[in-house]
Amino acid sequence: MTNLFDWYTRGALKLVNAPSKTIFYSIKQDISEETVDFILSELEARRSFRESNLEKLAALIKSDKKPEYGICEHLNIPI
């Protein structure tokens, strides 16, 4: 707890409004280019995965298949 006070007095810690009996804090740290690239690639992979699944869902909705069959196919559940 002493560190929190020291960080606040040195300006390394900024306080914002928070729910009562709660404290949030963060420490300013430099992020390497390698870390930034990794984070961006992970976010892009997740976005692509979600877009792909959304396109599959849209195709299922537009098709004549029963939704149950499309869901089972997506989850690799034999019918």
PAVOPA-526421 format. One record per residue (C-alpha): residue in one letter; x, y, z. Coordinates in steps of 0.2 Angstrom, whole numbers, plus 5000, padded with zeros to 4 digits. Example, Ala and Ser with C-alpha at 12.3 -4.5 7.8 and 13.67 -1.06 7.14 Angstrom:
<drenzas>
DRENZA residu   c1   c2   c3
DRENZA      A 5062 4978 5039
DRENZA      S 5068 4995 5036
</drenzas>
This chain:
<drenzas>
DRENZA residu   c1   c2   c3
DRENZA      M 5000 5000 5000
DRENZA      T 5015 5012 5003
DRENZA      N 5020 5010 4985
DRENZA      L 5003 5016 4979
DRENZA      F 5005 5032 4989
DRENZA      D 5023 5035 4983
DRENZA      W 5018 5032 4965
DRENZA      Y 5003 5045 4967
DRENZA      T 5015 5058 4975
DRENZA      R 5028 5056 4961
DRENZA      G 5014 5057 4947
DRENZA      A 5017 5039 4941
DRENZA      L 4999 5035 4947
DRENZA      K 4984 5044 4942
DRENZA      L 4967 5042 4951
DRENZA      V 4950 5043 4942
DRENZA      N 4933 5041 4948
DRENZA      A 4929 5023 4953
DRENZA      P 4916 5014 4963
DRENZA      S 4917 5016 4982
DRENZA      K 4928 5005 4991
DRENZA      T 4938 5001 4975
DRENZA      I 4954 5007 4968
DRENZA      F 4961 5005 4951
DRENZA      Y 4979 5009 4946
DRENZA      S 4991 5007 4932
DRENZA      I 5009 5009 4930
DRENZA      K 5016 5018 4914
DRENZA      Q 5027 5006 4905
DRENZA      D 5035 5006 4888
DRENZA      I 5029 4993 4876
DRENZA      S 5042 4985 4864
DRENZA      E 5038 4985 4845
DRENZA      E 5039 4966 4846
DRENZA      T 5025 4966 4859
DRENZA      V 5014 4978 4849
DRENZA      D 5016 4968 4834
DRENZA      F 5011 4952 4843
DRENZA      I 4996 4960 4851
DRENZA      L 4990 4967 4834
DRENZA      S 4993 4950 4825
DRENZA      E 4983 4942 4839
DRENZA      L 4969 4955 4837
DRENZA      E 4969 4952 4819
DRENZA      A 4968 4933 4820
DRENZA      R 4953 4935 4832
DRENZA      R 4944 4947 4821
DRENZA      S 4947 4936 4806
DRENZA      F 4940 4921 4815
DRENZA      R 4925 4930 4821
DRENZA      E 4921 4937 4803
DRENZA      S 4923 4920 4796
DRENZA      N 4910 4913 4809
DRENZA      L 4899 4927 4805
DRENZA      E 4899 4924 4787
DRENZA      K 4896 4905 4790
DRENZA      L 4881 4910 4801
DRENZA      A 4874 4922 4787
DRENZA      A 4876 4908 4774
DRENZA      L 4867 4896 4786
DRENZA      I 4853 4909 4788
DRENZA      K 4851 4911 4769
DRENZA      S 4852 4893 4765
DRENZA      D 4837 4880 4765
DRENZA      K 4845 4870 4779
DRENZA      K 4837 4868 4796
DRENZA      P 4847 4878 4809
DRENZA      E 4850 4862 4819
DRENZA      Y 4860 4854 4804
DRENZA      G 4871 4869 4802
DRENZA      I 4875 4870 4820
DRENZA      C 4879 4852 4821
DRENZA      E 4890 4854 4805
DRENZA      H 4899 4868 4813
DRENZA      L 4902 4859 4829
DRENZA      N 4907 4843 4820
DRENZA      I 4893 4833 4828
DRENZA      P 4887 4819 4817
DRENZA      I 4869 4819 4813
</drenzas>
